[in-house]
């Protein structure tokens, strides 16, 4: 859930935190495809491959991650 405070700031809470983490991972992977690293630690490509067991190059892993995000979005919409 996204809570909006009186000052206009937003906070992601509850079961939506892992979903937004996936969205950030997707954005990071899109940057890595363009040649930009999002952090000095592990790449989003390596995280996606190890956490979800995806196979292939960066573009194929991105497509698999986008499919996974769509499934998660559908699951969250069904719960609401």
N, C-alpha and C positions, 0 to 999 in steps of 0.2 A: 504494500500500500504506500502511496505517496502522501505525506502529510505536509501541508503548507502552513507555515507559521504566519503570525500577524505582520512581521516585517517583510514577508515575501520569500523567505528562504524555504527550500524544500528538503525533506528528509525521506529516504526510502526505508521502510520498515518491514518486518515480518517475513513472510514467505517470498516476497518479491526481490529480496537481496540477491539470492543466487541467480535469478533471471537477469538482473541488471549487470551482474558480473559477466554473464554470457555475452551481453551486448557490448561491454567494454572489451572483452576478449575478441569479439568479431572486429571491432574498430581497430584494435591493435594488430590483428592479422592483416587487415586491409592496408595498414601503414607499412607493415613488413613486406608485403608484396611490392609496394612502391619503393622499398629500400630504406625505410625509416624505422629505427628501433624505438619502441615506446618506453623501455626501461633498460637498465643495465643488467638486470637479472635474467631469468629464463625468458625465452621468446614466447609469444602467444601461440606460435606454431607448435613449439615443443609441449606447452601445457595442454593444448587441445588434443594432440596426439596421445599423450600419456594418460590424460584424464578420461577421454572418451574412446580411445582405441581407434581413432581415425587413421587411415592409410593414404599415402599419396603425397604429391607435392603441395606447395602452399595453396594454390588455386583450388585443388581438389579438396583439401582439408577445409578451406573456407566454404565451399559448397556444402560439404557435409555438416559443418557447424551451422550454417544458415538453415538447413533442413531441421536440425536438432532444435534450434531456437524457435522455429515455426511450430514444432510439436509442443514445446514447452509453453509457448504463448497460447495455443489452443487449450492446453491443460489448465492454465491459469484462468482463462476466460470461462471454462466450464465450472470452475470452483466458485466463481463470483456470482 
